[in-house]
Amino acid sequence: MNNLPVALLVSLALIFPAVAEDAIPQDRGNHLPAAPYLLAGAPTFDMTIGQFREKFNATNPTLPLMEYRAIDSRGDNSNLTRAASKISETLYASTALEQGTGKIKTLQITWLPVPGPDMKAAQERAMDYMTAMLRFFIPGLSADDGRKKLSELLSAGKGVRYFSRTEGALRFVVADNGDKGLTFAVEPIKLALATP
């Protein structure tokens, strides 16, 4: 796929229509409300995309993320800056950034399955990037445990447009759009103190 803007819009569209955290997985036919990171006051990670990329690349030298490039979003009134980084013809990293601060609201890895002799290798590479992103936010997780955790999340979200699981201050999102793509995202959530 040589058309980066179209592929990036597809990847963002996979996550854009989402529901609240830990919701029941949604069928493809159901209409979904806005993704949590689009809501007013949604939290951000305490880093910019440049800081994330630098740390990610230092931790994962065999899985580099190239510079993220802004996506034209003139028709979008969410007050977010969207950006993406092409990893390969079938694999993209994307993000939504808070305007003004540039802090990260969501980080996404999207694999676009293209049938052919390289499909299995491309899928394995996508799983490597998704596992690395998962481990970036859970630093004590071993590579094997990270892959196992990713497999559990992807299995839980298989065949549904939106699945999320909250763990601590993180929301893990899976958007499975079948042959149109698979997106794995990590987002921050607000923690609230329980009142007695």
N, C-alpha and C positions, 0 to 999 in steps of 0.2 A: 504494500500500500504506500504509494508515493505521496499521497495527499495528506500531509500532517494536520492541517486545520480540521479537515473532515473527521479524521480518526480521533483527534482530541475532543471534538464536540461529541462524538459518539461516546467516548470514555466518560466525559462529564455528565452526559445525559443518563448514563447508567446509574450514577449516584444521585443526581439532582432530585428526582422524585423519591423522597424517603420519609419514613415515619419516626416516631419517638423511639428512644433507646429501648432495647430488649423487647421490642414488639413481636408479635407473632409474625412469622414469615408471610409475605404477601404474594398472592398469585400474580401472574403476568397481566391478567385482565382487570385487576382492581386498580382504581384510581388512587394514587398515593399523595398525601400532602407534602409540603416542602421538606427538604432534608434538614436535620437539626442544625447543621453548621450555617444554614441560611437564615435562621431565626435571629431576631434582634437580641443582642446581648450574648450571643453564642461565644463560648470561650475560645481562646487561641493558645497554641503552644508558645512558650516563652522563648521563641527564636524566629529568625527570619528564614526564608528559603535558602539564602546564601549560607547562613550558619549551618543549617541542617545538611545541605549538600556537602559542605566541607567536612563535617564530622562523619557523615555517612560514608563518603569516599575514603576517609582515613581508616575507618573501621572495616570497610569492605573493598579493598583495592582491586579485587577481581570482578567487582560488580559496580563499575563506575556510573554515576549519574552525571550527564552533561549539563551545561547551563540551562536553566529553565527560561523559556521565552514566553512573554505575555501573549495571551490569546485575545483577539479583538472581541470585546463584549459590549459593544455600543447599545445593543438592544436589551441588555441585561440591566435591570434596575435593583440588583441585590447589594450594591455598594461593595462588591468584592472584586479583587483583581485575580483573574484566572491565569495560570501559567502551566506550561508543560515542557517536558524533556523527552526527546525521542531516544529510546534505548536501542531499538531495532525496528525493522519494518512491521513487526507485529506486537511490539511491547513499548508502552509509554508510561512515564510517571507524570502525574499532574497534581495540581494543588489549587486551593482557593485561599487568598491572602486578604487580611484585613486592610482596607484602604487607609492610608496615612501611616500606619506602623509597619506594614509589610509582614506582620506576624501570621503564622500558619493556622488556618482553621481546619483544614483537612489535607491529608496526604494520600494519594491514590496511585496504585499500580494497576494498569489495565493491559490484559493480554487479548489480542484479537486473533482467534484461531483461524488459520488459513490452511485448508486441507492440502496435503502434499507430503512429499518425502521428509521435509524438515519439521513437520508439525510436532512430533514427539519431542524433539530437541528444543524447539521454541517453547513448548509448554514447560519443560523442565527448567529452562532458563527463567521463565516467568515465575515459577515456584521458588527459584533461588532468590530472586529479587524480593518477592513477597515475604519470604522467610527472613531475609536480611532486614527488611523494614520492621517486621514484627520484633525481631531481636534488638533492633536499635532502641525501641521503646521499652523493652524488658531485658535489660543488659545481662542479667544473670542466667538467661536461658541459653542452654547449649544448642549447637546446630541441630542435633537430632531431636531434642525436645521442641525446638522452634518449628521444625518441619512437621512434627506430630501435632502441635497446636494449630498450625496453619491448616493441616489436613482436616482436623476436627471442625474448624471454622468453615472451611470450604464445603465440607460434607453437610453441615447444618444449613448452609445457604444454597445448596445445589438445587437448581431449577426454579429458584424464586428471584423476583426482581430486587428484593431488599431483605437482608437479614442483618441484625446487629446483636452484639453481645458486649455488655459492659463489664469491665474488670478494673476496679480501682478508679483512677481518674482517666481511663481510656475507653473509647468505644471502638470496637472492631466491626467493620462493615463489609459484607459480601454482597455484590450485585451480580447475579448470574443471568445474563441475557442470551444464553445458549450460544449459537453459532455467531452471534453479533459481538460477543465479548464477555470477559469475566473481569470484574474490578474488585480489588481488595483495598480497603481504606482504613486508616487510623485517624481518630479524631479525639481531641480533648473533651472532657465533660466537666461541668461544674459539680463540685462536691458540696453537699450541704450538711451541716451538723444536725443530728437528730435532736429534737426537742423532747424533754421528758414529759 
